[in-house]
């Protein structure tokens, strides 16, 4: 089975939709995905993801199943550098803070820190991965420890339209890794496609291998530069790129 995890196009967060550039990205993405034989589409309930999906679905005359758990990963925490001032999203930390705790690098300990417990992050994470595993089971792959039992092996392609933070949660489940590492050391640009394919090296025992992460080749082919959203300033002295 092949999983395509797609981040929404360049976002207009105030409107929860897409910018003009985001709509162009979504159109180019639709040209790419519509060439595929897709077994099922799943989409976040948030506008920017649904708008991104809409062009692909319209082009293919298809519908997507809306899943609440595919919304952007929602818990908010008391981040150390703004403690007592405001709460922030779980996946937005300064490197000098989160790297101090070795637990954040461990797949079985990262959500047990005081900050994560206060924010209810573990419960939210469990909600996402439980629903994700249930969906994979419907498509023939049942979670069994740290791999998947292939009860109905297949070559179906499943497409998810969602968000970067949520994408990292899904990848952390498939890779048995801490999402903190993925949140802070990877960047999936708007409209990018991440591809994972099952490997069943022994009968009935499958794992997922990532063949492409954050692929934006559909943009480059059309001469459309990927948008900067999801990244922070390359150098601190660049006032045009965001710092926080």
N, C-alpha and C positions, 0 to 999 in steps of 0.2 A: 504494500500500500504506500501511496505517496501523499504526503501532507504539504500543502502550500499555505504558509502563514504570511498574510499580507498586511502591512501597515497602511493605514489610511493616507490619502494624499495630503499635501501641504495644508495645515489646518487654520481655520479662522476660529479660534477658541471662544471668542465672545459670542459668535452666532452658532457655535457647535456645528460648523459646516466646513466648506473648503474655500480657500482663496481662489482667485482667478487662476493662479498657477496650479493649485491643487486640482482644479477641474481638468486642466490640460493633462496633468499626470494621470488622473483617473481614466481619461479617454485613451491615452497611450497604453495604460495597463489593460484596459478592456480589449484592445486590439491583440494584446499578447495572450490573455487568458482565454479569449473566445476561440482560439485555435486548438484548445485542449479538450479532451473528453473527460468531463468532470462528473463524478458520481453524486456529489452533494456540496452545497454551499452553506456556510454558517457565518453569521454576522453579529457584531456587537449592536446593542440598542442605541448607541450614541450616534448623533447625526453625522459626524465627520466620517465614521466608518460606513454607515448606511449610504451616504451620498457617494462614497468611493465605489462601493459595491454596485450601486444602481446602474452605472453605465455598462458594466460587464453583464449584469443580469438582463438588462434591456437588450443588449446586443445578442445575447444567447437565448432570449425568450425563456428565462429561468427564474426561479424564486429561491430565496435563501431562508433558512431557519434562523430566527432571531434568538440569541441566547444571552440572557442577562449577565451571566458569568464571564462573557467575553468583553464586557465593558473595561475601560482602562482600570488597572489595578488600583483600588480605591482607598485603602487605609491611609490615615494621616498620623504622623508621628511627631514627637518632640525632638526635633533635630538639635544636636548639641550647640551649634553655633547660633541658633535663633531661639534657644530655650527660653520660654516665658514671654516671647514676643509674638510668635505665630507658629502654627503647625505646618508641616510640609508633607508632600507625598513620600511614601516609603522609599521610593527608588531614586530620590534626589538628595544625595549627601556630598559633602566635601571630602575629597580623598584623605586629607590629613586626619579626619575624624573616624570614618568607618574602618579604615585599615588598622586602627589601633587595636581592634578586637579580633583576635584570631578566629573566634567563633563564626564570624561572617564569611569566612572562606570555606566553612564546612557544611556540607549539604544537610547534615542531621542536627546542626546546632545553631545555625544562623538566626532562626526565629525565636530562640530561647533567651535572647538578651533582654535586659530590662526595658530598653527602648521599644523593642518589637512587642513584648508582652503588653506594655501600656497601650500600644496602638491597636491591639487586637489583630495584629498582622498574621499570626499563625492561623487563626480561625478563617480569615479571608483566604489565605493560601490554600487551606484544606478545602474550602468551598470550590475554588477554581479547579484544583487537581482532581477532586472527586467527580465533578461534572465532566471534566475532560476525559478521565478514565472510563466513565460510563458511556460517553459518546464513542470512544474508540472500541469499546466492547460491542456496541451495536454494529460496528463495522467489521467485527471479527477478531479484534485483538484485545485480550483480557489481561489486565495487570497481574503479574505474578512475581511478587518480591520486587526486584530491580529490573526486570525485563517484562516482556509481554508474551502471553501464551497465544499462539496463532490458532484459534479454533476454526476460523474460516479464512485461510490465506487468500489474498487477492491482490490485484494490481490496480485497484481503484485509486482515483485522485480525489482528495478531499481538500476543499479550499476554505480558509478562515479569513475573514476581514476583521481586523481588530486594531490593536494599539501596541506601541513599543514596550511599555512596562508589562503589559499582559503577555505579550509574545515571549518575553524573557521568563515569565513564570511557566509557560507551557514548555519552553526549551529546558528549563531547569528540571522539570519532571521527567522528560524524555531522556535527559543526560545524567540524571541523578547528581545534579550539581547545585551549588548555592546560587540563587538568582542574583545575589548581591554582586557577584563577579560579573555576571552577564549585564546587569543594569549599568555598571560603571566602566566596563571595558569593551563594550560593543556599542554600535550605533546603527540602527536600521533606519535609513532615510525614508521620508514619506513615499508611499506607493511601492516600496521595495518588497521583494518576494524572497522568503526563506523556504528552502526545499529540504524535506527530510524523506528518506525512503527506508522501508523496512529491510532488514537483513535476516534471513531465516537459514542460518548455517547448519542448524540441526532441525529435524522435523518438529514443528510445533513450538519452537523457541525463537522469538523475534526480538530484535532491538531496532532502534531508529538511528540512522546515520545521516548527518547533515551534509548535503552536497553543495549547498549554496546558502550564504547568509546575506540578507539585505541586498539582493541583486537588483540593480536599477538599469540593466542593459536595455530595457524597453525605452528608457528616457534617452540614453546616450545614442541609440540608433536614430532617434528622431531629432537629435541635436538639442535636447532639453536638459539643462543642468539640473542635477538633484538639488532640492532645497536644503537649506542649512538647519532646518528645524530638527531638534533632538540633540544637536551638538552645542558645545559651549566654545568660548573664544580659544582659538589656536594659540595665541600669545596674549598675555594680559594687557599689553599696550594697545590692543585693537579695540577701539571704542565702538566700532560698528557691529561687533559680534557679542552676543550676550554672555554675561558673566554669571548670572543667577536666574 
